[in-house]
Amino acid sequence: MKKKESVTVCSSAAFFKQAIEADKELRRMGFAVKLPYTAMKMKQSGDYRPETYKIWFKNPEQYGRKTWLIKNHLQKVKKGDVVLVLNYEKNGIPGYIGGNTLIEAAIGFHYKKPIYILNPISDKLDVKEEVLGMRPIFLDGNLQNIAPEKKEKVCGRGHRYKGRNPCPVCWPGRNKRK
Ligand SMILES: [Zn+2]
């Protein structure tokens, strides 16, 4: 049996609530998902404020924590099959991608992983040049575009199905062809 394809989610901590939502949707599509450690902690505690977790801002002696988090997620990028960047508006910049996410995408790029970016980026993004240089695939705001063959479709009679073949209920013979 083929191993499930895995998606490593990368984003600013400000978007980890959306990362939890994306996790659910990707799992429904049949992917294994690797989330940032802090996103999982946020899900457990229900506290989605990044400042709760960024303890090194208050106490620079805690920077080791940030080091650990960077290393932890880079391992996930390395092990995963593809990188998915979740980018939304932050500080008036649509499709914001921050320094940490750029590091992660760059490591994915280095390991030749396909890089998907959920939303378009704008000229206001200071790392636009570097992001475009990694030749990412933009999903136009729809997570389902990451795998068109896994997109759920509804036929004219209302059956829900996935895949490139026609509706398997209405056209049972068609799916025998592989
Ligand atoms: Zn049908």
Boltz pocket constraint, residues with backbone or C-beta under 6 A from the ligand:
constraints:
  - pocket:
      binder: B
      contacts: [[A, 155], [A, 156], [A, 157], [A, 158], [A, 159], [A, 167], [A, 168], [A, 169], [A, 170], [A, 171]]
      max_distance: 6.0
